[in-house]
Amino acid sequence: MATLINIHDKPTIRHPEKQKRADSEVLRKPAWIRVKAPVGKGYAATRKIVHDKGLHTVCEEAACPNIGECWEKKHATLMIMGDICTRACAFCNIRTGMPGPLDADEPQKAALAVQEMGLNHVVITSVDRDDLADGGAEHFAQTVRAIRVANPNTTIEILTPDFLRKPGAAETMIDAKPDVFNHNLETVPSNYLKIRPGARYFHSLRLLQMVKERDPEQFTKSGIMVGLGETKQEIMQVMDDMRAADVDFITIGQYLQPTRKHAPISRFMPPDEFKALEVIARSKGFLMVSSSPLTRSSHHAGEDFAKLKLARLAKYDSR
């Protein structure tokens, strides 16, 4: 590979040998991307609750940089259906392989964990389960319902797989009535074959569009990472595609390479460029935009949900 495309219009050309060496290196993180190591009583308490219930979190499995901040506040994104994924995305740190059977008690365990942590807003995600006939949609929906029964005042956000080639799975998830339906596009279409080979860009877009068609009151949310060789024009096209699917909330964050075996980082985008993308996204009509180096789908999800509701009210009031 002789060329790296960055966020600017002009590509950066590198000598093939230098590029080969660069691809084997993990770029040094700039000051704006560094975070403190997780410490504190809140962090320890959250970790104990999650582990005592035998649950997994995407915070740990995906090595999220915000784990210290979130767990200190007793915020955690629960990851159901095991910790082994049937996909092998080039950006993701979750293990790949053949998962074990579903835990029939997991929905109730998740509901009790939410209750014990006293969460006002919870995010539930999962690994991809291509081995299951419905992709795990019914198990996911059961978890949403169990949390709703045990915690009637807790709002629920789901971050779902794409349920590719799983007829009826999307409908099952939508009908579970989460408050926010999140499915990440992750990157621009030109990157899918190398970064997200098991997925299909337009299928993911269609999934988000189906949510609004079936239940217009549900908020929809999606996100992308930068630093994987995309261009600014490609990012703006993804924004337009999301808006065409009536997505309410877009998140844009910096990709961080989990290990040397994962896709290399093409570039660390500085904070001012994230701000510029936020301005562009708002001009395109998103109700909410979170765009910063450390933005992740579930970071500040509770606070963002409150802002999302206010933004919808303001939009209706202005009509």
N, C-alpha and C positions, 0 to 999 in steps of 0.2 A: 504494500500500500504506500503510494508516494504522496498522497494528498490528504490533508485534514481540512474539513470545512468548518469554519467557526461561525459564530453568531452574526458576524459582519458579512457584508455582501462579497468582499474579496477573499478568496481562499488563501490559506497559507501553504506554500509549496515547500516540502522538505526533501532532502536527499533520502533515497530508499534505505540506506544503511543507518542513517541517523534516525529515520522513522522507526526502523526495526528495534533499535535500542530504546527509543522513547516508548514504544508500545509495551516493553517489558518492565518499565519503571512505573511506580505509583507517584504521581505528581505530589509535590509537597503542598500541604494545605495552606492557603493564605490566612492571615490573621482573622478575617471576618467569618471564617468557616469553623474555627476552633471552638470547642465547648468544654466546660468543666467535667471532670470525672464524676459519675453519680455517687453521691454521699447523702447522709442525712437520715433522720428517723422516718420521714414520710416515704422515702425511697425504700427503706428496709421493710416498712409495714406493707406497702403495696406488693413488693416481691413475695413476702410471706403469704399474703392472701392468695395471690395467683398460684404459687407453688403448692400451697396446702390443698387447694381445690383440684390440683392436677391439670391445670389449664396452661395453654401456651399464649404468648403475646407476640404480635408482630414487632413490638418494641425491641424484644430480645432477639428473636429469630432473624430479623432483618438488620440488626445492629444499628438502630435508629440513633442519630446523634442527639436527639432531644429527650432520651430516656430519663436522664437525671432530673431535668426540669419537670417533666410530666409526672413521673412516679413520685416525686416529692410532694406533688399536689394531689396524689392518689388518682391520677388520670392514667388509664391504660387502655390499649386497643387489644381486645381479646381475639385470639386467632383460633378458630374452631376447626374440627375435622382433622386434627393431627398436626404434626410439624414436618411432614414429608409431602412434597408437591410433585405432581405428575408432569409438570412442565420444567423446562430448563432455560429460563430467560437469562440472558447474558448479563443483566444488571443486578440480579436478585441473589441474596445470600442464604435463602431458605433451601434446605436440603432437597435433592431430587431423587426420586425412586418410586417404589411401589408402596403406597400407604397401607396401614393396617385397617381393620374394620372400624366402623364408626362406634363411638361410645354413646350408647342410648341414654346415659345419664348426663351427658354433657350439657344439654340445654338447661337442666335444672341447676347444675353446678355453676354455669355462667350466671344464671339469675341470682343465685346466692352470693356470688362474688360481687356482683353489681350492688346488691343490697348491703353487703358488709363494708364495701368501700364508700357507700353513701353517694353514689354518682347521680348527678342531675342529668347528665348526658353521657351516653356510652357509644363507643364505636365497636362494631363486630365485623371482623374480616375472616378470611379463610384461605387455606391453600387451594390450588386447583385440584379437583378430584375427577379427572377424566375417566377414571376407572369405574365410576358409579353411573348408573343409567340416567339419573337426573342431574349429575354433577354435584350432588349433595344439596340441591335446592330445598328439598323438604326438611332436611335436618337443620339447615340454615333458618328456614321459616319457623321451625319448632323452637329454635333458640330465641328468635325475636319474640314469639308469643309467650314463652316462659318468662322472659325478662319483663314483658309488659304486665303479666299477671302479678308477679312478685314485686314489681316496682312501677306502679301505675303513673307516678309523676315523673319518671325518667324518660327523657326523649332518646330515641334510638336512631343511630346512623349506621348503615351497612356499607361495607366496602367489598364489593362482590367480584368473583371471577367472571369471565365472559360467558360461561355456559355454552361454549361453542359446540354445535351439533347435539344439543340436548333439548329436544322439543318440549315445550311447556314449562321449562325451568324458569325462564324469565317471568312468566305469568305467576308462578308460585311465589317468587320473591316479591314481586310488586304487590300481590294480594296479601302479603304478610303485614302490609301497612307500616313500613318504617317511616320515620319523619324525614330522613335524608337517604336517598339512594345514590351511592357513590360507586362509580366504576372508572378506573383510570385508563386513559389512552396511553399513558407512559411516555411516548415519544412520537416523533413525526413519522408519516407513512413510509418514507424512504428508508427508515431504520428497521422496519419490522422484521425483515428476513434475518438480520444478524442480531438484533437486540431482543425481539419478542417473537421468535419463529413459530411458536405454537398458536399464535393469535392471528386475527385478521382485523385490520384497522376499521373497515366499514361495518363489520359485524359488531364491533364494540360501539361504534357510533349509533348503529341501529338499536342496540340494547338500550342506550340512554334515551333515544327518541321514543321507544316503546313505553317507557315509564310514564312520560307525559301524556301519551295517547291513552293509556289505560287508567291513569290516576293523575289528572292535572294538578292536584293539590300537593303531591309529593315534590319536595325539592330534589333537584338533581345536581350532581357534582362530579367533576372529573379533573384530572391533573396530568401534567407532563413534567419530565425532568429535562434540564438543559446540561450541556457539557458532553453530548454524545455525537457531536459533529453536525448538528442541525444548523440551518441558516435562519436568519431573522424572518425571511419571507415564508419559510415553512412553518415557523411558529405562528405567524399571523394567519396562515391558512388553516391550521388546526383550530385557532380561536374561531374563525368563521364557520368551520364545520361544526364545532360545538354549539355555536349560537343557532345554526340551522336546525340542530337537534333539540333546541330549546333548553340547553344546559344553563342552570342558574348560577353556578359557582365554579370558578376555575382556580386551581392551585398550580403554581410554577415554582419549582425548587431545583437546587443544584444536585446533579448526580454525583455520588461519592462511590468510588470503586472499592467494593468490599475486600477483595483479595486480588493478587496478581493474575489469577485465572479468569477474572471477570473482565467485561469490556473496559478498555482504557478511557480515561477522562481526556477529552480533546482540549478542554479549557475550563478554567474557573471564571465564571461570570461575576464581575464586580457588582456591589449592591446598587449602584446608580443605574445599571442596565436593567436590573430587576424592577426598579422603580419605573423606568420608562415602559417596560412591558405591562406593568400594572395600569398605567395611564391609557395605553392602547386598548387593553382588555376592557376597561371601564367604558371607553368610548364606543365599544362594540355592543354594549348593552347587558353585560353580566351584572347580576344583582350583587355578587360578592366576588372579590379577587384577593387572593393571597399570593404574593410574589416576592420571594426573598431567598437568599442562599440556603437558609435552614427550613424553609417551608416544606412541610410534609402533609400528606392527606389528612392525618388525624391530629396534627399539632393545633392546639387551641380550638379543637372542634366544638366544644361547648360554647365558648365565647362567640365563635363565628356563627353558630346556629342562631344565637340570640340576635346578632346583627343581621343575619339573613332574613329573619322574620320581620324585623323593622324595615329592611330595605323593600320587602314585598309590600308592606303596608304603605310606605311612602310612594311606591310606584302606583298603587291603586288610587291613593289620595290625589295624585297629580293628574289623574285622568278626568 
